[in-house]
Amino acid sequence: MIGSILIANRGEIAVRIIRSCRDMGIRSVAVYSEADRDSLHVKMADAAVCIGPPASADSYLNTQNIIAAACGSGCDAIHPGVGFLSENAQFAEDVTQAGLIFIGPDAATIRLVGDKVEARRTVKEAGIPFTPGSPGPIESPQEARRIASEIGYPVIIKAAAGGGGRGMRIVEREEEMEEAFTIASHEALSFFSNGTIYMEKYLRNPRHVEVQLLSDGKGAVVHLGERDCSVQKNHQKLIEESPSSALNTAQRERMCKDAVRLFKRLHYSGAGTVEFLVYEGKHYFMEVNARVQVEHPVSEAVSGIDIIKEQIRIAAGEHLGYTQKQLHISGYALECRINARTPGKISLFIPPLGPAVRVDTHLYTEGSVSPYYDPLAAKIIVHTDDRASGIKTMLRALQELEIRGITTNKDEQLTILTSKIFNSGTYGTDIYSRIFQE
């Protein structure tokens, strides 16, 4: 078993990992930038090491300092958390070469699924449905126009190494192609150091549904149900729920079986997610996230499985120890992301409590939200018997939540949850613009 883990991350995910380490009797080592010296994850960990100045490039993305901190503090393994280096194949390789365990899939798997073009090829070989598109990278606006005329407008251009809406452009008409191609390729190169782009048929207003999986790399793969992540603003998720109201039982079974089949083909090891678009009753592969995701508590709630603990056990070489038939997915789970809109010192923080409510956060009274990093301040998760009661419980939780000293999107979340369209359960990824009339 792993005895000591360095957490190469910050904020609420670092706090979350520390808690699982503590439950397992594993020593935790935090890393922090100079801006995070007083952060909650630093206070909670068994040890903490400063790895650089505030800028991410000099601290949380500084692989040499992170690996040196792990070796110098006597760690056996590194958990990358989410974001930063969590899907960096070179970092995973460097960690292994340093004699440490990388808690996640191996570098080869990360490289494969991180390249969206190669991932689509693997999905095609596995017989899993995916949206029509270019067979490989597109090299010129002329090639893009030719492919678009074959599959039909609208189309979407995407960065092969991208995510989070960067390097992505929707093209409605042929005359828009050249400008969209140029912008997407420049963004891809700027944000991901890889200008490769590809094209897909654009599905207007689909549902965004993903399947959470665990795989021990020894042939055992299980899913923990699906999460619906259709409520988004600028391609950034705001609300996640499980089960998805977009699926019936047969659709759910087909999607989950496809996700499991893909992970078996990849010989995947660890926790990961397969993302799909659901459109007119069919599901289409979108991408694989080779890490734990921000919204993982939703799957933990409905399955009763601690995904972080499973990541650690798998990385230590253990078998899953249970089958799909032994898992029981039950109830309804809902998560709201509370994002900071301004940095600053927290003058008062009162988290919601009571039955069916969980809060993952790095906030505390007299702590602060830094201007240097992701604005996620807290995640509120509820688990109830059904969707109607889950929404009511979340409304109660949000009304209890008190954060003073900064502004957040709490009111925005309340507006979404009380809207007729969200409560109907029949909506697509345009729900945010429909509610707020953007």
C-alpha positions as CSV (number, residue, x, y, z in Angstrom):
1,M,0.0,0.0,0.0
2,I,1.1,3.6,-0.6
3,G,2.2,5.2,2.6
4,S,2.6,8.9,1.6
5,I,1.1,11.0,-1.2
6,L,2.0,14.4,-2.6
7,I,-1.0,16.2,-3.9
8,A,0.0,18.2,-7.0
9,N,-2.9,20.6,-6.9
10,R,-4.7,23.2,-4.7
11,G,-8.2,24.3,-3.6
12,E,-11.1,22.1,-3.0
13,I,-9.8,19.1,-4.9
14,A,-6.6,19.1,-2.7
15,V,-8.8,19.2,0.4
16,R,-10.9,16.4,-1.0
17,I,-7.9,14.1,-1.6
18,I,-6.4,14.9,1.8
19,R,-9.6,13.6,3.4
20,S,-9.5,10.3,1.6
21,C,-5.8,9.9,2.5
22,R,-6.6,10.5,6.1
23,D,-9.4,7.9,6.0
24,M,-6.9,5.4,4.6
25,G,-4.2,6.2,7.1
26,I,-2.0,7.7,4.3
27,R,0.3,10.6,5.0
28,S,-0.6,13.6,2.8
29,V,1.9,16.3,1.5
30,A,0.5,19.5,0.1
31,V,2.3,21.8,-2.3
32,Y,1.5,25.5,-2.5
33,S,2.5,28.7,-4.3
34,E,3.4,31.8,-2.3
35,A,-0.1,33.0,-2.9
36,D,-1.6,29.9,-1.3
37,R,0.5,29.9,1.9
38,D,-2.6,30.2,4.1
39,S,-4.9,28.0,2.1
40,L,-7.0,25.3,3.7
41,H,-5.2,22.4,1.9
42,V,-1.9,23.6,3.4
43,K,-3.4,23.7,6.9
44,M,-5.0,20.3,6.6
45,A,-2.1,18.3,5.1
46,D,0.4,16.4,7.2
47,A,3.2,18.4,5.6
48,A,3.4,21.2,3.0
49,V,6.1,22.4,0.6
50,C,6.2,25.8,-1.2
51,I,7.0,25.2,-4.9
52,G,7.2,28.7,-6.3
53,P,5.6,32.2,-6.8
54,P,1.9,32.8,-7.5
55,A,2.0,32.3,-11.3
56,S,0.9,28.7,-12.2
57,A,3.7,28.3,-14.7
58,D,6.2,28.9,-11.8
59,S,4.4,26.7,-9.2
60,Y,1.5,24.3,-9.9
61,L,2.8,23.6,-13.5
62,N,6.5,23.4,-12.4
63,T,7.0,19.7,-12.8
64,Q,10.6,19.7,-11.6
65,N,9.7,21.5,-8.3
66,I,6.8,19.2,-7.7
67,I,8.7,16.0,-8.3
68,A,11.6,17.3,-6.1
69,A,9.1,18.1,-3.4
70,A,7.7,14.6,-3.5
71,C,11.1,13.0,-3.4
72,G,12.4,15.3,-0.7
73,S,9.4,14.8,1.5
74,G,9.5,11.0,1.4
75,C,6.4,10.4,-0.8
76,D,5.6,7.2,-2.6
77,A,3.2,8.7,-5.1
78,I,1.8,11.8,-6.6
79,H,-1.9,12.6,-7.1
80,P,-2.5,15.2,-9.8
81,G,-6.1,16.1,-8.9
82,V,-7.9,18.0,-11.7
83,G,-6.6,20.6,-14.1
84,F,-3.0,21.7,-14.0
85,L,-0.9,18.5,-14.7
86,S,-3.7,15.9,-14.3
87,E,-3.7,15.0,-18.0
88,N,-0.1,15.8,-18.8
89,A,1.4,12.6,-20.3
90,Q,5.0,13.9,-19.9
91,F,4.4,14.7,-16.2
92,A,3.1,11.2,-15.7
93,E,6.1,9.8,-17.4
94,D,8.5,12.0,-15.4
95,V,6.8,10.9,-12.1
96,T,7.3,7.2,-13.0
97,Q,10.9,7.8,-14.0
98,A,11.6,9.4,-10.7
99,G,10.6,6.2,-9.0
100,L,7.2,7.4,-7.8
101,I,3.7,6.2,-8.5
102,F,1.5,8.4,-10.7
103,I,-2.1,8.1,-9.4
104,G,-3.8,7.9,-12.8
105,P,-3.6,6.1,-16.1
106,D,-0.2,5.6,-17.7
107,A,1.4,8.2,-20.0
108,A,0.6,6.2,-23.2
109,T,-3.1,6.2,-22.4
110,I,-3.1,9.9,-21.5
111,R,-1.4,10.7,-24.8
112,L,-3.9,8.6,-26.8
113,V,-7.1,9.9,-25.3
114,G,-5.7,13.5,-25.1
115,D,-5.4,13.6,-28.8
116,K,-9.0,13.9,-29.9
117,V,-8.3,12.7,-33.4
118,E,-6.6,9.5,-32.2
119,A,-9.3,9.0,-29.6
120,R,-12.0,9.1,-32.4
121,R,-10.0,6.5,-34.4
122,T,-9.9,4.2,-31.3
123,V,-13.6,4.7,-30.7
124,K,-14.4,3.9,-34.4
125,E,-12.4,0.6,-34.1
126,A,-14.4,-0.3,-30.9
127,G,-17.7,0.2,-32.8
128,I,-18.9,3.0,-30.6
129,P,-21.0,5.7,-32.3
130,F,-19.4,9.1,-32.8
131,T,-20.5,12.3,-34.7
132,P,-19.6,12.4,-38.4
133,G,-16.5,14.5,-39.1
134,S,-13.0,14.7,-40.6
135,P,-11.1,11.3,-40.7
136,G,-8.1,13.1,-39.3
137,P,-6.6,16.6,-38.8
138,I,-7.7,19.3,-41.2
139,E,-4.8,21.1,-42.8
140,S,-6.4,24.0,-44.7
141,P,-9.6,26.0,-45.0
142,Q,-10.1,24.5,-48.4
143,E,-10.0,20.9,-46.9
144,A,-12.4,22.1,-44.2
145,R,-14.9,23.4,-46.7
146,R,-14.8,20.2,-48.7
147,I,-15.5,18.0,-45.6
148,A,-18.1,20.4,-44.3
149,S,-20.0,20.2,-47.7
150,E,-20.0,16.4,-47.3
151,I,-21.3,16.1,-43.8
152,G,-23.5,19.3,-44.0
153,Y,-23.5,22.5,-42.0
154,P,-23.4,23.5,-39.2
155,V,-20.0,22.0,-38.3
156,I,-17.7,22.6,-35.3
157,I,-13.9,23.0,-35.5
158,K,-12.1,21.7,-32.5
159,A,-8.5,21.6,-31.1
160,A,-7.2,18.1,-31.2
161,A,-5.5,18.7,-27.8
162,G,-8.1,21.0,-26.5
163,G,-10.9,21.4,-23.9
164,G,-12.9,23.9,-22.0
165,G,-14.2,25.6,-25.2
166,R,-10.7,26.8,-26.3
167,G,-9.8,26.2,-29.9
168,M,-13.4,25.7,-30.8
169,R,-15.5,27.4,-33.4
170,I,-19.0,26.7,-34.8
171,V,-19.4,27.3,-38.5
172,E,-22.9,27.8,-39.9
173,R,-22.0,28.7,-43.5
174,E,-19.2,28.2,-46.0
175,E,-18.3,31.8,-46.1
176,E,-17.4,31.7,-42.3
177,M,-15.0,28.8,-42.7
178,E,-11.7,30.6,-43.4
179,E,-11.9,32.9,-40.4
180,A,-13.1,30.1,-38.1
181,F,-10.3,27.8,-39.2
182,T,-7.7,30.5,-38.6
183,I,-9.0,31.5,-35.2
184,A,-9.4,27.9,-34.0
185,S,-5.9,26.8,-35.1
186,H,-4.3,29.9,-33.5
187,E,-6.2,29.3,-30.2
188,A,-5.2,25.6,-30.3
189,L,-1.5,26.6,-30.7
190,S,-1.7,29.3,-28.1
191,F,-3.5,27.4,-25.3
192,F,-2.3,23.8,-25.9
193,S,1.0,24.3,-27.8
194,N,-0.5,22.1,-30.6
195,G,-2.2,23.8,-33.6
196,T,-3.8,20.5,-34.8
197,I,-7.6,20.9,-35.4
198,Y,-10.3,18.6,-36.6
199,M,-14.0,18.9,-37.6
200,E,-17.3,17.4,-36.5
201,K,-20.9,17.8,-37.4
202,Y,-22.4,20.3,-35.0
203,L,-25.3,18.9,-33.1
204,R,-27.5,21.8,-32.2
205,N,-28.6,21.8,-28.6
206,P,-27.8,18.2,-27.5
207,R,-27.6,16.9,-24.0
208,H,-24.1,16.5,-22.5
209,V,-24.0,13.2,-20.6
210,E,-20.9,11.4,-19.3
211,V,-20.2,8.0,-17.8
212,Q,-18.0,7.6,-14.7
213,L,-15.7,4.5,-14.8
214,L,-13.2,2.7,-12.7
215,S,-10.8,0.2,-14.2
216,D,-7.9,-1.6,-12.5
217,G,-5.9,-2.3,-15.7
218,K,-6.3,-6.0,-15.1
219,G,-9.5,-6.5,-17.0
220,A,-12.0,-5.3,-14.4
221,V,-14.0,-2.3,-15.5
222,V,-17.2,-0.9,-13.8
223,H,-19.3,2.2,-14.4
224,L,-20.9,4.3,-11.6
225,G,-23.8,5.5,-13.8
226,E,-24.0,8.7,-15.8
227,R,-23.9,12.4,-15.0
228,D,-25.8,15.0,-17.0
229,C,-23.7,18.1,-17.5
230,S,-25.8,20.0,-19.9
231,V,-26.2,23.2,-17.8
232,Q,-23.1,25.2,-19.0
233,K,-22.0,28.7,-19.5
234,N,-19.4,29.2,-22.3
235,H,-18.7,25.5,-22.3
236,Q,-18.0,25.6,-18.5
237,K,-20.2,23.3,-16.4
238,L,-22.4,24.8,-13.7
239,I,-24.7,22.0,-12.6
240,E,-24.4,18.3,-12.8
241,E,-27.0,15.6,-12.0
242,S,-27.5,11.8,-12.0
243,P,-29.4,10.1,-13.4
244,S,-30.0,12.1,-16.6
245,S,-33.6,12.9,-17.4
246,A,-32.5,12.7,-21.1
247,L,-32.1,8.9,-21.0
248,N,-34.5,5.9,-20.6
249,T,-33.3,2.6,-19.2
250,A,-32.4,1.1,-22.6
251,Q,-30.4,4.2,-23.7
252,R,-28.6,4.3,-20.3
253,E,-27.6,0.7,-20.6
254,R,-26.3,1.1,-24.2
255,M,-24.3,4.2,-23.3
256,C,-22.7,2.6,-20.2
257,K,-21.9,-0.6,-22.0
258,D,-20.1,1.4,-24.8
259,A,-18.1,3.3,-22.2
260,V,-17.0,0.1,-20.4
261,R,-16.1,-1.5,-23.8
262,L,-13.9,1.5,-24.6
263,F,-12.0,1.4,-21.3
264,K,-11.4,-2.4,-21.7
265,R,-10.0,-1.7,-25.2
266,L,-7.7,1.0,-23.8
267,H,-6.6,-1.3,-20.9
268,Y,-7.3,1.7,-18.8
269,S,-6.1,1.9,-15.2
270,G,-7.7,4.3,-12.7
271,A,-10.7,6.6,-12.7
272,G,-11.9,8.2,-15.9
273,T,-14.9,9.5,-17.7
274,V,-16.3,9.0,-21.2
275,E,-18.3,12.0,-22.4
276,F,-21.1,11.7,-24.9
277,L,-23.6,14.0,-26.7
278,V,-27.2,12.8,-26.7
279,Y,-29.2,13.9,-29.7
280,E,-32.5,12.7,-30.9
281,G,-32.4,9.5,-28.8
282,K,-28.9,8.5,-29.8
283,H,-25.6,9.0,-28.1
284,Y,-22.3,10.0,-29.7
285,F,-18.8,9.8,-28.3
286,M,-17.2,13.2,-27.5
287,E,-14.0,12.6,-25.5
288,V,-12.3,10.8,-22.6
289,N,-11.2,12.6,-19.5
290,A,-8.3,10.6,-18.1
291,R,-8.6,11.8,-14.5
292,V,-11.0,12.4,-11.7
293,Q,-13.4,15.2,-12.6
294,V,-14.7,18.2,-10.6
295,E,-18.2,16.6,-10.6
296,H,-17.1,13.2,-9.3
297,P,-19.1,13.6,-6.0
298,V,-22.3,13.2,-8.0
299,S,-21.2,9.6,-8.9
300,E,-20.0,9.0,-5.4
301,A,-23.4,9.9,-4.0
302,V,-25.4,7.6,-6.2
303,S,-22.9,4.7,-6.0
304,G,-21.6,4.9,-2.5
305,I,-18.0,4.5,-3.9
306,D,-15.2,6.8,-2.8
307,I,-13.5,7.5,-6.2
308,I,-10.4,9.0,-4.7
309,K,-9.8,5.9,-2.6
310,E,-10.3,3.7,-5.6
311,Q,-7.8,5.7,-7.6
312,I,-5.2,5.2,-4.8
313,R,-5.9,1.5,-4.5
314,I,-5.7,0.9,-8.2
315,A,-2.4,2.8,-8.4
316,A,-1.1,0.6,-5.6
317,G,-1.8,-2.4,-7.8
318,E,-4.9,-3.7,-6.1
319,H,-7.8,-5.3,-8.0
320,L,-11.2,-3.6,-8.0
321,G,-12.6,-6.3,-5.8
322,Y,-16.2,-6.0,-7.0
323,T,-18.2,-6.4,-10.1
324,Q,-20.9,-4.3,-11.9
325,K,-23.6,-6.6,-10.5
326,Q,-22.4,-5.9,-6.9
327,L,-22.7,-2.2,-7.4
328,H,-26.0,-0.5,-6.5
329,I,-26.7,2.9,-8.2
330,S,-29.6,4.5,-6.3
331,G,-31.4,7.8,-5.8
332,Y,-30.7,11.2,-7.4
333,A,-27.7,13.4,-6.9
334,L,-27.3,17.1,-7.9
335,E,-24.2,19.4,-7.7
336,C,-24.0,23.1,-8.0
337,R,-20.7,24.8,-8.6
338,I,-20.2,28.0,-6.6
339,N,-17.8,30.2,-8.5
340,A,-16.1,33.3,-7.2
341,R,-16.7,36.3,-9.4
342,T,-14.2,38.5,-7.5
343,P,-11.1,37.6,-5.5
344,G,-10.8,38.8,-1.9
345,K,-10.8,37.9,1.8
346,I,-13.7,35.8,3.2
347,S,-15.2,37.8,6.1
348,L,-17.8,35.1,6.8
349,F,-18.4,31.6,5.5
350,I,-21.3,29.5,6.6
351,P,-21.7,26.3,4.6
352,P,-25.1,24.6,4.4
353,L,-25.6,21.6,6.6
354,G,-28.4,19.1,7.4
355,P,-29.7,15.9,5.8
356,A,-28.6,14.9,2.3
357,V,-26.1,17.8,1.9
358,R,-22.4,17.6,1.2
359,V,-20.0,20.6,0.7
360,D,-16.6,20.3,-1.0
361,T,-14.7,23.6,-0.6
362,H,-11.4,25.3,0.3
363,L,-13.1,28.4,1.9
364,Y,-13.0,29.4,5.5
365,T,-13.7,32.6,7.4
366,E,-10.7,34.9,7.2
367,G,-9.3,32.8,4.3
368,S,-9.1,34.3,0.8
369,V,-9.9,33.6,-2.8
370,S,-6.8,34.2,-5.0
371,P,-7.0,36.1,-8.3
372,Y,-4.4,33.8,-9.8
373,Y,-6.4,30.5,-10.2
374,D,-9.6,28.8,-11.1
375,P,-12.7,30.6,-9.6
376,L,-14.3,27.4,-8.2
377,A,-15.0,28.2,-4.5
378,A,-17.3,25.4,-3.4
379,K,-19.4,22.5,-4.7
380,I,-22.7,21.8,-3.1
381,I,-23.9,18.3,-3.5
382,V,-27.3,16.8,-2.5
383,H,-28.4,13.1,-2.6
384,T,-32.1,12.3,-2.3
385,D,-34.6,9.8,-3.6
386,D,-35.7,11.6,-6.7
387,R,-35.2,14.7,-8.8
388,A,-38.0,16.8,-7.4
389,S,-36.9,16.3,-3.8
390,G,-33.2,16.8,-4.9
391,I,-34.0,20.2,-6.4
392,K,-35.9,21.3,-3.3
393,T,-33.0,20.2,-1.0
394,M,-30.5,22.1,-3.2
395,L,-32.6,25.2,-3.0
396,R,-32.6,24.9,0.8
397,A,-28.8,24.4,0.8
398,L,-28.1,27.4,-1.4
399,Q,-30.4,29.6,0.7
400,E,-28.4,28.5,3.8
401,L,-25.0,29.2,2.1
402,E,-23.4,32.5,3.3
403,I,-20.2,33.8,1.7
404,R,-19.2,37.4,2.5
405,G,-16.2,39.3,1.3
406,I,-16.5,38.2,-2.3
407,T,-19.3,37.9,-4.9
408,T,-20.3,34.5,-6.3
409,N,-22.8,33.0,-8.8
410,K,-25.1,31.8,-6.0
411,D,-28.1,33.8,-7.3
412,E,-27.5,32.6,-10.8
413,Q,-27.7,29.0,-9.5
414,L,-31.0,29.8,-7.7
415,T,-32.4,31.3,-10.9
416,I,-31.5,28.1,-12.9
417,L,-32.9,25.7,-10.3
418,T,-36.3,27.6,-10.0
419,S,-36.7,27.9,-13.8
420,K,-39.5,26.0,-15.5
421,I,-37.1,24.7,-18.2
422,F,-34.7,23.1,-15.7
423,N,-37.5,21.6,-13.6
424,S,-39.1,20.2,-16.7
425,G,-36.0,18.0,-17.3
426,T,-36.3,18.5,-21.1
427,Y,-33.6,20.9,-22.2
428,G,-30.3,21.0,-24.0
429,T,-26.9,22.8,-23.7
430,D,-28.6,26.0,-24.7
431,I,-30.5,26.1,-21.3
432,Y,-28.3,28.9,-19.9
433,S,-28.9,31.3,-22.8
434,R,-32.6,30.5,-22.7
435,I,-33.0,31.2,-19.0
436,F,-30.9,34.4,-19.1
437,Q,-32.0,35.5,-22.6
438,E,-28.4,36.0,-23.8
